[in-house]
Amino acid sequence: MFLTRRKLLLGGMLISSLTVSAQKTPKKYLEQFRPIAVTLSQETGVPASVILGIAMLESGMGTSKNARLLKNHFGIVGKNNLAKRGFTYRSMYREYTSDSASYRHFTKVVMKKKWFVAMKGNDDYNQWLDKLIRSGYSTAGQVWVSRVRSMIKKYKLYELDDAMKLAKL
């Protein structure tokens, strides 16, 4: 009986510690990458909510192998040097020299879209996601849009777009 209670107690402690750890991930991710997203938003006119929402989803809040090994937060396809560095993990995703380089490249990709000029400075993240999905950014379609929207709403990322509005004044 004592052994069973002890196992239950230890199991409960383990589960609660994992839950606490998982709860810290979004907060840490936002603290680390909010500044670059806001800066890029002010420089390019792409809403910070869109930048961060996509990055959070695509990188698993920075925990995916592509984010950790390739510093790729957006699922952008391209060359990487994993094999040369001795990794057995194979990836079709592009490698970046830094996390911020990944963020910067994402905004450059968006800025090359035909519709970008008409959208620049627009803070309606729904319109941005619609344009991105229509231009083939993700093969997951409306499921992807729904997941990014959920990130934006859950973490109130739309509040970051106020800085973009101030930059326009």
MOQUIMO-V940499 format. One line per field, one symbol per residue. phi: phi as a letter, one per 20 degrees, with the letter a starting at -180 (. if undefined). A space follows every 10 residues. Layout:
phi: ???
This chain:
phi: .fffffffff ffffffffff ffffggffff ffdggfffff fffdnegfff gfgfffffdm mnefffffed ldecmefrfb dgffeneefd beefdcfbff fffffgffff fefgeggfeg nfeeffffff ffffenfcee mfffgfffgf fffgdlfgff fffffffff
